[in-house]
């Protein structure tokens, strides 16, 4: 195994034991970038010289007995919405080409304090307003989309060009690419991780979180990120997560399985993989019970009723000044948001309150909800629609966001983890949703599933060179 294939947890243990140096680890990841980036395009910018300087510094500190914790010396990627002093934040858009931030975002500063080493800025669907990240290739298959909008971050971790990465999630933009690339993706509770210094898409829906190879890694990264930040008005005070113990025990946990909505119009292979995961939780001693998820018929309208006008407000001046610098799909969405009335926006906010309250009542009787992350695996490039057996045709984007957006509307924490692959070899993700600030439940259950996994959803084979397909393989 090459160093770039290690999990955060294993790399941290090797560094602490002096069996691996941060310089060796960073060199391995940068060599991996040289090997695969021309095919995958996960990164907007790779800061190799900066990363090597930071690795040498980390090596000196550790040699001198200064150890900052489990992320010290660990290479990572940042979605190109997240500011770092001295590195452009472009949001993968011509409208922000060369934009230089005035300082570090809170999450970047906290990772620097933890000793993590930035490899570069990862691609996003332009301004995070989409779910495909068209610049970036899915490493499992050259003809499949990477998912988005944090597609670059997911692909970087999957391919070994980062050991973890940060993304943003407004309607599923961490969890969807995590599912499509066989990674773990965490959307924390709203307000748990600061958004200061992160380009907004929708103030009331945006979340920051990690993409990792394991649930334990996600827990380690969240511990470094979480904490109150007065610079973010939505930031909350919450206790730090305890480390995930091993072996984990899920006996007695109440697991809710939706009877409708989350399993409506779902690919049969996705349905089977997620239901097998639920069966495994039952075998591990969890109490599995059917539940009705309330007010789901209002989710889609509420999501767009909030996001569209908020995104248009963010970009109002820039869109007016330089409309031609926006991609046509993003420009159309931003222009459409101006036609949402204040009355409709307030209705969406009111409906969000009703949905959140009803979900709170639902979670009074369960500890966890388990469902598919996405109803389909990675779509083929150029595919625009999905046609379901009942005759309904749905856009690929609508299919992706349908099962992930409820956790954004409510602000409840949600974790996607790999649970298998379909007949084409593409990853399938299951979504775990818990009550606010109950990330520990997600980590407990997710780790138990990882520890008992017997299918192909374990540590990603994509980290090995022979699994990555180039365009010539088609």
ChimeraX attribute file (.defattr): number of C-alpha atoms within 10 A of each C-alpha:
attribute: neighborCount
match mode: 1-to-1
recipient: residues
	/A:1	7
	/A:2	12
	/A:3	19
	/A:4	27
	/A:5	27
	/A:6	19
	/A:7	22
	/A:8	28
	/A:9	18
	/A:10	14
	/A:11	26
	/A:12	21
	/A:13	14
	/A:14	16
	/A:15	22
	/A:16	18
	/A:17	10
	/A:18	13
	/A:19	9
	/A:20	17
	/A:21	25
	/A:22	28
	/A:23	20
	/A:24	18
	/A:25	24
	/A:26	29
	/A:27	19
	/A:28	19
	/A:29	26
	/A:30	23
	/A:31	16
	/A:32	20
	/A:33	25
	/A:34	11
	/A:35	13
	/A:36	20
	/A:37	19
	/A:38	11
	/A:39	17
	/A:40	23
	/A:41	20
	/A:42	35
	/A:43	28
	/A:44	20
	/A:45	19
	/A:46	19
	/A:47	13
	/A:48	18
	/A:49	10
	/A:50	13
	/A:51	23
	/A:52	21
	/A:53	13
	/A:54	23
	/A:55	27
	/A:56	16
	/A:57	16
	/A:58	24
	/A:59	22
	/A:60	14
	/A:61	16
	/A:62	18
	/A:63	13
	/A:64	9
	/A:65	8
	/A:66	12
	/A:67	18
	/A:68	16
	/A:69	15
	/A:70	22
	/A:71	26
	/A:72	27
	/A:73	36
	/A:74	29
	/A:75	29
	/A:76	29
	/A:77	31
	/A:78	29
	/A:79	31
	/A:80	34
	/A:81	28
	/A:82	28
	/A:83	27
	/A:84	25
	/A:85	14
	/A:86	11
	/A:87	20
	/A:88	21
	/A:89	25
	/A:90	27
	/A:91	24
	/A:92	23
	/A:93	20
	/A:94	15
	/A:95	20
	/A:96	16
	/A:97	13
	/A:98	12
	/A:99	13
	/A:100	15
	/A:101	17
	/A:102	13
	/A:103	14
	/A:104	19
	/A:105	21
	/A:106	22
	/A:107	26
	/A:108	23
	/A:109	17
	/A:110	16
	/A:111	19
	/A:112	19
	/A:113	14
	/A:114	20
	/A:115	23
	/A:116	29
	/A:117	25
	/A:118	27
	/A:119	29
	/A:120	27
	/A:121	31
	/A:122	30
	/A:123	36
	/A:124	35
	/A:125	25
	/A:126	26
	/A:127	23
	/A:128	31
	/A:129	24
	/A:130	22
	/A:131	27
	/A:132	29
	/A:133	25
	/A:134	22
	/A:135	19
	/A:136	29
	/A:137	28
	/A:138	33
	/A:139	30
	/A:140	28
	/A:141	23
	/A:142	21
	/A:143	19
	/A:144	22
	/A:145	28
	/A:146	36
	/A:147	35
	/A:148	35
	/A:149	32
	/A:150	36
	/A:151	36
	/A:152	36
	/A:153	36
	/A:154	41
	/A:155	34
	/A:156	34
	/A:157	31
	/A:158	30
	/A:159	30
	/A:160	29
	/A:161	32
	/A:162	33
	/A:163	29
	/A:164	30
	/A:165	30
	/A:166	29
	/A:167	33
	/A:168	33
	/A:169	28
	/A:170	28
	/A:171	31
	/A:172	33
	/A:173	33
	/A:174	35
	/A:175	39
	/A:176	34
	/A:177	37
	/A:178	36
	/A:179	32
	/A:180	31
	/A:181	33
	/A:182	34
	/A:183	32
	/A:184	31
	/A:185	34
	/A:186	33
	/A:187	31
	/A:188	28
	/A:189	24
	/A:190	24
	/A:191	24
	/A:192	28
	/A:193	28
	/A:194	26
	/A:195	24
	/A:196	21
	/A:197	20
	/A:198	23
	/A:199	21
	/A:200	22
	/A:201	23
	/A:202	22
	/A:203	16
	/A:204	18
	/A:205	21
	/A:206	24
	/A:207	30
	/A:208	28
	/A:209	28
	/A:210	28
	/A:211	35
	/A:212	32
	/A:213	28
	/A:214	24
	/A:215	26
	/A:216	22
	/A:217	23
	/A:218	23
	/A:219	23
	/A:220	21
	/A:221	23
	/A:222	21
	/A:223	15
	/A:224	21
	/A:225	23
	/A:226	24
	/A:227	20
	/A:228	18
	/A:229	18
	/A:230	11
	/A:231	13
	/A:232	15
	/A:233	12
	/A:234	17
	/A:235	19
	/A:236	18
	/A:237	12
	/A:238	13
	/A:239	12
	/A:240	14
	/A:241	17
	/A:242	10
	/A:243	12
	/A:244	16
	/A:245	11
	/A:246	10
	/A:247	9
	/A:248	15
	/A:249	15
	/A:250	21
	/A:251	14
	/A:252	13
	/A:253	18
	/A:254	19
	/A:255	27
	/A:256	25
	/A:257	21
	/A:258	18
	/A:259	13
	/A:260	13
	/A:261	16
	/A:262	21
	/A:263	20
	/A:264	13
	/A:265	19
	/A:266	19
	/A:267	17
	/A:268	13
	/A:269	17
	/A:270	26
	/A:271	22
	/A:272	15
	/A:273	21
	/A:274	24
	/A:275	19
	/A:276	14
	/A:277	19
	/A:278	21
	/A:279	13
	/A:280	16
	/A:281	21
	/A:282	19
	/A:283	13
	/A:284	16
	/A:285	14
	/A:286	19
	/A:287	17
	/A:288	21
	/A:289	15
	/A:290	12
	/A:291	16
	/A:292	13
	/A:293	19
	/A:294	18
	/A:295	14
	/A:296	16
	/A:297	10
	/A:298	14
	/A:299	21
	/A:300	16
	/A:301	12
	/A:302	23
	/A:303	22
	/A:304	17
	/A:305	23
	/A:306	24
	/A:307	24
	/A:308	22
	/A:309	24
	/A:310	23
	/A:311	21
	/A:312	23
	/A:313	16
	/A:314	16
	/A:315	17
	/A:316	15
	/A:317	11
	/A:318	14
	/A:319	18
	/A:320	10
	/A:321	11
	/A:322	11
	/A:323	14
	/A:324	12
	/A:325	15
	/A:326	19
	/A:327	13
	/A:328	11
	/A:329	11
	/A:330	17
	/A:331	18
	/A:332	11
	/A:333	16
	/A:334	23
	/A:335	19
	/A:336	13
	/A:337	20
	/A:338	16
	/A:339	12
	/A:340	17
	/A:341	12
	/A:342	12
	/A:343	9
	/A:344	16
	/A:345	19
	/A:346	13
	/A:347	15
	/A:348	22
	/A:349	18
	/A:350	12
	/A:351	19
	/A:352	24
	/A:353	14
	/A:354	15
	/A:355	22
	/A:356	19
	/A:357	13
	/A:358	15
	/A:359	19
	/A:360	15
	/A:361	12
	/A:362	19
	/A:363	18
	/A:364	9
	/A:365	13
	/A:366	19
	/A:367	19
	/A:368	22
	/A:369	24
	/A:370	23
	/A:371	26
	/A:372	27
	/A:373	32
	/A:374	30
	/A:375	26
	/A:376	25
	/A:377	28
	/A:378	25
	/A:379	21
	/A:380	15
	/A:381	15
	/A:382	10
	/A:383	11
	/A:384	11
	/A:385	14
	/A:386	17
	/A:387	12
	/A:388	13
	/A:389	9
	/A:390	7
	/A:391	7
	/A:392	9
	/A:393	12
	/A:394	15
	/A:395	12
	/A:396	20
	/A:397	17
	/A:398	13
	/A:399	18
	/A:400	28
	/A:401	23
	/A:402	20
	/A:403	26
	/A:404	28
	/A:405	22
	/A:406	25
	/A:407	25
	/A:408	24
	/A:409	27
	/A:410	22
	/A:411	24
	/A:412	22
	/A:413	24
	/A:414	30
	/A:415	29
	/A:416	34
	/A:417	31
	/A:418	33
	/A:419	28
	/A:420	27
	/A:421	20
	/A:422	16
	/A:423	8
	/A:424	9
	/A:425	12
	/A:426	21
	/A:427	26
	/A:428	32
	/A:429	34
	/A:430	27
	/A:431	27
	/A:432	25
	/A:433	27
	/A:434	24
	/A:435	23
	/A:436	17
	/A:437	18
	/A:438	18
	/A:439	23
	/A:440	16
	/A:441	19
	/A:442	25
	/A:443	25
	/A:444	20
	/A:445	22
	/A:446	24
	/A:447	23
	/A:448	20
	/A:449	23
	/A:450	18
	/A:451	13
	/A:452	12
	/A:453	16
	/A:454	11
	/A:455	11
	/A:456	16
	/A:457	19
	/A:458	20
	/A:459	17
	/A:460	22
	/A:461	17
	/A:462	22
	/A:463	23
	/A:464	15
	/A:465	14
	/A:466	8
	/A:467	14
	/A:468	20
	/A:469	20
	/A:470	17
	/A:471	10
	/A:472	6
	/A:473	9
	/A:474	8
